[in-house]
Amino acid sequence: DPTSVSIPEWVALLRIATRLQFPRVRQFAVRELTARRSALSAVDAIALAREHDVPAWLAPAYAELVRRAMPLDDDEAERLGARTAGRVARAREALRAEACAQHRHQHRECGVSPELFDEGCVARVVDEAFQLAGPMYP
């Protein structure tokens, strides 16, 4: 029963299936983890996507980091690596600058909250920063 398996168990199954080259088991684990993606942090999703070649998880996880109110903490930046952490920071700045400019144009002030970010803008900024191919939300 897939619902009785915990996230850490699905991750372990994904690791084992990838390492031992069991493609059907790997597909099953990827599908189940994708369905439970909200239970993983964005950084965990990125690390797993890189480790196990699951590119569909990258854009939504990057977008989550770029969109959220808090910047990366030290542990997250270390897990992502300097290059990716720098890209996340630049994408966050670009998104906020663009959102602020749009808000200022409409309201003559800037007080933009992350909930107001246009999803098209988020997708474009993430695609530019990380040079991802394909749609952001498959």
C-alpha positions as a printed Julia matrix, in Angstrom:
138×3 Matrix{Float64}:
  0.0    0.0     0.0
  1.8    3.19   -1.18
  0.05   5.37    1.42
  1.59   3.39    4.29
  5.14   4.14    3.11
  6.81   7.2     4.66
  8.71   9.87    2.71
 12.11   8.67    4.01
 11.2    5.14    2.93
 10.26   6.35   -0.57
 13.56   8.24   -0.75
 15.45   5.11    0.3
 13.56   3.07   -2.3
 14.41   5.65   -4.97
 18.1    5.5    -4.01
 18.19   1.72   -4.07
 16.22   1.41   -7.32
 18.47   3.98   -9.0
 21.67   2.36   -7.74
 20.59  -1.18   -8.68
 19.03  -0.04  -11.97
 15.46  -1.18  -11.34
 13.65   1.21  -13.72
 10.07   0.17  -12.88
 10.64   0.44   -9.13
 12.42   3.76   -9.7
  9.47   5.07  -11.76
  7.09   4.0    -9.01
  9.17   5.77   -6.34
  9.45   8.93   -8.47
  5.7    8.92   -9.07
  4.9    8.5    -5.38
  7.43  11.15   -4.29
  6.07  13.52   -6.94
  2.59  13.05   -5.5
  3.99  13.86   -2.04
  6.29  16.67   -3.19
  4.73  19.15   -0.75
  6.12  17.03    2.12
  9.68  17.68    0.89
 11.49  20.96    1.36
 12.51  22.72   -1.83
 16.16  22.07   -1.02
 15.47  18.35   -0.44
 13.6   18.17   -3.76
 16.51  19.83   -5.59
 19.08  17.53   -3.95
 17.04  14.43   -4.79
 16.35  15.64   -8.33
 20.06  16.13   -8.95
 21.11  12.88   -7.29
 18.53  10.77   -9.13
 18.08  12.68  -12.39
 14.48  13.85  -11.91
 14.52  17.19  -13.77
 10.75  17.71  -13.43
 11.26  18.51   -9.73
 13.79  21.3   -10.31
 11.78  24.23  -11.66
  8.98  24.05   -9.06
 11.55  23.73   -6.24
 13.65  26.63   -7.54
 10.48  28.69   -7.92
  9.53  27.91   -4.33
 12.91  29.19   -3.11
 12.75  32.28   -5.31
  9.17  33.1    -4.31
  9.38  32.56   -0.54
  9.81  35.46    1.88
 12.97  34.17    3.61
 16.33  33.89    1.84
 18.38  30.71    1.98
 19.84  29.92    5.37
 23.46  28.76    5.69
 22.61  25.04    5.73
 20.4   25.33    2.63
 23.07  27.31    0.77
 25.69  24.74    1.67
 23.51  21.85    0.48
 22.76  23.61   -2.82
 26.35  24.68   -3.44
 27.72  28.14   -4.1
 26.72  28.38   -7.76
 23.09  27.37   -7.19
 22.78  29.46   -4.01
 24.08  32.47   -5.98
 21.57  31.82   -8.76
 18.73  31.57   -6.24
 19.82  34.89   -4.7
 20.04  36.61   -8.11
 16.67  35.21   -9.18
 15.1   36.4    -5.89
 16.51  39.88   -6.45
 15.35  39.97  -10.07
 11.85  38.84   -9.15
 11.53  41.37   -6.35
 12.94  44.19   -8.48
 10.49  43.42  -11.28
  7.53  43.03   -8.92
  8.48  46.25   -7.17
  8.76  48.1   -10.47
  5.33  46.84  -11.56
  3.8   47.71   -8.2
  5.45  51.16   -8.18
  4.14  51.79  -11.68
  0.61  51.05  -10.5
  0.71  52.46   -6.96
  3.72  54.84   -6.82
  5.22  52.9    -3.91
  6.75  49.5    -3.34
  5.47  47.1    -0.74
  5.31  43.84   -2.68
  4.68  40.61   -0.79
  5.64  37.16   -2.18
  1.96  36.19   -2.45
  1.52  38.85   -5.15
  4.21  37.55   -7.51
  2.9   36.83  -10.98
  3.49  33.14  -11.75
  4.54  33.96  -15.32
  7.18  36.29  -13.93
  8.34  33.64  -11.46
  8.63  31.05  -14.25
 10.57  33.45  -16.51
 13.0   34.5   -13.75
 13.62  30.87  -12.74
 14.12  29.8   -16.38
 16.59  32.64  -16.94
 18.52  32.01  -13.72
 18.73  28.23  -14.04
 18.5   27.8   -17.83
 15.82  25.12  -17.53
 14.05  23.68  -20.51
 10.36  22.85  -20.55
  7.36  24.1   -18.64
  7.71  25.01  -14.99
  4.75  22.94  -13.82
  4.52  19.72  -15.84
